[in-house]
Amino acid sequence: MAFEWKGVFPAITTKFTAADELDLSLFAANLREQISAGVSGIILGGTLGEASVLSTEEKETLVKFAVNDVGNHLPVIVNIAEGSTREALRQAALAKEWGASGLMLLPPMRYKSDHRETVAYFKTIATSTDLPIMIYNNPIDYKIEVTLDMFDELAECSNITAVKDSTRDITNITRMRNRFGYRFSLLCGVDTLALESLCLGADGLVAGLVCAFPRETVAIFSLVKEGRLKEALGIYRWFMPLLELDIHPKLVQYIKLAEAEVGLGSEYVRAPRLMLEGEEREQILKVIRTGIATRPRLPDYSFSSNKLLS
């Protein structure tokens, strides 16, 4: 499927049953709610998807299921986060085989590669596939910054077309635009910087709380793009306590609890993660339930992320 890196791209959680098996019916229910809300694509196998504890067979099941279920409406993007170039190449080939529309690509895991090694890693994978690639730049969590000078070299790869910016440095949007113009689509990867990034010219969002609150997330994106900043800001201010759940080490558990509370998921996670309990769970529930109880009425807006699909 041809698509643009514009709009809202949920980093979908992986749904599990109490028996620690994939819950495809709950997965499908969430996917359809994302479509209804107007997202532009879905991303599978990211941090929220608990990819590090999924087998290749489970990844295949999820990707093929998503392609069959929503592939006529949305591009399915597969995240690649591997420790070796060899395995990353294998995963890229498998994603293509399974029907994915694009890739989100992290630097090498576990080993802190230098400039030359990082560029070589990205280029090797990019030249192995014709799928469009979004580079995931997250030096806070993954310790490797993809610098402007690296992007100078990566621009040689025509299928590296987007960047998920999770640097936490909001000025990076402007630096990228000043250096590269519109060579790369820029998507904000930090929920608590979403509106600010859009105002500075980001093309979209790779979002987490969208898994539980898809309509509010798409509304903020759409209202900003329509120039209705005051209305977007009102929703964003309501949303902020919930969005802060995305920047915690337990974001998977927190967002899954939010999904469960709104009927779009369950709390089940895969070990070594454990479900929340006790005082911690009560504190997070209070944030979520307060958000649900004060959920704003959304204004009408004409700009839909889905209209960006070609």
Sequence and secondary structure as in RCSB ss.txt:
>XXXX:A:sequence
MAFEWKGVFPAITTKFTAADELDLSLFAANLREQISAGVSGIILGGTLGEASVLSTEEKETLVKFAVNDVGNHLP
VIVNIAEGSTREALRQAALAKEWGASGLMLLPPMRYKSDHRETVAYFKTIATSTDLPIMIYNNPIDYKIEVTLDM
FDELAECSNITAVKDSTRDITNITRMRNRFGYRFSLLCGVDTLALESLCLGADGLVAGLVCAFPRETVAIFSLVK
EGRLKEALGIYRWFMPLLELDIHPKLVQYIKLAEAEVGLGSEYVRAPRLMLEGEEREQILKVIRTGIATRPRLPD
YSFSSNKLLS
>XXXX:A:secstr
    S EEEEB    B TTSSB HHHHHHHHHHHHHHT S EEESSTTTTGGG  HHHHHHHHHHHHHHHTTTS 
EEEEE  SSHHHHHHHHHHHHHHT SEEEE   SSS   HHHHHHHHHHHHTT  S EEEEE HHHHS    HHH
HHHHTTSTTEEEEEE SS TTHHHHHHHHHTTSSEEEE  GGGHHHHHHTT  EEEESGGGT HHHHHHHHHHHH
TT HHHHHHHHHHHHHHHGGGGSTTHHHHHHHHHHHHTS      TTS    HHHHHHHHHHHHHHHHT      
    GGGG  
